[in-house]
């Protein structure tokens, strides 16, 4: 039986890799994880993916955004219909533009529309409040990473490394009482991850990805490209810090290389950026748990392990579902929003003080 303050919450996430919609149920009160529920994945079709790629960088006032939002809402409504017993949902939306020091942040798709379709409350627009209060608006999963660390009974600092379109890490000290407590968390984007490699496969090879990193593993790294990449100002900024997809010129940097060499070089850039991020951690972690699609890339995982001084393992090594952690995170955050609890703090997004984001739409 569920405890009285625990709800069955559905989390929905669609990342910058444009692979599709992840959906995961979580029984939670926004502080502890009571149980993990069922999960679903609804892939974007080639046509949907192309339409969404075409509006990357667009803000809400761009005329083409409305059609993209309809694609996003339709895909999410479809996957939401597969779940029973949902009491609340957290809808991330599809990030199209992210400029926290400029125009703000834009996640396309309306939680109000989804609440009407689904028939239960939907929490959405998680990032705007954080940005308005001086934060980067990203990453937002760290508070959930803290709950996961406590759930798996970790007794020493550890890192959750998410390898999606962009890479981001969360350093967690599970010995602290709350995620917003000083010294409990440090989180930041590490640099580009899967997005440049997937883009190269899409544009050069006509396929979605380099499955398992097999082609990258057969290539040779252009170290000059990697060294130039690591000299970018982003890597010298003290965290917290965030990217959108970031480094939009990555394919230009490897345009002179053959396919395998270009992929090997992009993979090494990702791994080296993770290694550079470790220079900012307050304490070396006992282990790194990797989630997101990048953990399936054997070449990338090996390169990251070579840059780090501690074990690097897929999230499954701790009994977690590495494909669904971000979707679960937005279920967890939705419950925190519903309870008026903070969802970000200075050490995760650089916001001035612990703040709760998100708005709640009811049917």
Order of alpha helices (4+ residues) and beta strands (2+ residues): beta-beta-beta-alpha-alpha-beta-beta-alpha-beta-alpha-alpha-beta-beta-beta-alpha-alpha-alpha-alpha-alpha-beta-alpha-beta-alpha-alpha-beta
